[in-house]
Amino acid sequence: MMKAYEIPVSAPVLKMLRRDFGYSRHINISRWVFTKAMGNPQEWNRYLNDPKPSMVPITVVCRYASPGRLYTTARLMEYTFQRKMELYVEASVDLGGPAQEAINKFMDKYDLSEDDLSMETAYKRWQRYKAKEQERNLIPLW
């Protein structure tokens, strides 16, 4: 028997789901997708039961999902959006374009407004990603 669960996600994630995955009313998830739940139960309950005002609910349909698995699924969707943005900007910068312009194009691609994701936030996320990538390229000398 399939059950429907609502999980909160950010507005940019909802737009990504609509554009890239054809989300309209619900997403079917098989039990094979679920992994071990990350975090702790207080964090899961706070995220699922008291979402931020900017979050929007989406419907997930599956046989059974614990709060931990629903939380993990929502965070995975957030991570997927973040990773798409980072890779898009990285590819544009590698081709010689400025990061700010790449972020603008990415926001246009997903029809994101300043209310959905501020330009400053997106640029800071890009800077953090770039700093992490530079750290990975360092060879430890021990």
Secondary structure as the mmCIF struct_conf table of DSSP 4:
data_model
#
loop_
_struct_conf.conf_type_id
_struct_conf.id
_struct_conf.beg_label_comp_id
_struct_conf.beg_label_asym_id
_struct_conf.beg_label_seq_id
_struct_conf.end_label_comp_id
_struct_conf.end_label_asym_id
_struct_conf.end_label_seq_id
STRN STRN1 LYS A 3 SER A 10
HELX_RH_AL_P HELX_RH_AL_P1 ALA A 11 PHE A 21
BEND BEND1 SER A 24 ARG A 25
STRN STRN2 ILE A 27 ASN A 28
TURN_TY1_P TURN_TY1_P1 ARG A 31 VAL A 33
HELX_LH_PP_P HELX_LH_PP_P1 LYS A 36 MET A 38
BEND BEND2 GLY A 39 GLY A 39
HELX_RH_AL_P HELX_RH_AL_P2 PRO A 41 ASN A 49
BEND BEND3 ASP A 50 ASP A 50
TURN_TY1_P TURN_TY1_P2 PRO A 53 SER A 54
STRN STRN3 MET A 55 CYS A 62
BEND BEND4 ARG A 63 ARG A 63
HELX_RH_AL_P HELX_RH_AL_P3 PRO A 67 ASP A 94
TURN_TY1_P TURN_TY1_P3 LEU A 95 GLY A 96
HELX_RH_AL_P HELX_RH_AL_P4 ALA A 99 LYS A 109
TURN_TY1_P TURN_TY1_P4 TYR A 110 ASP A 111
TURN_TY1_P TURN_TY1_P5 GLU A 114 ASP A 116
BEND BEND5 LEU A 117 LEU A 117
HELX_RH_AL_P HELX_RH_AL_P5 MET A 119 ARG A 136
TURN_TY1_P TURN_TY1_P6 ASN A 137 ASN A 137
HELX_LH_PP_P HELX_LH_PP_P2 LEU A 138 PRO A 140
#
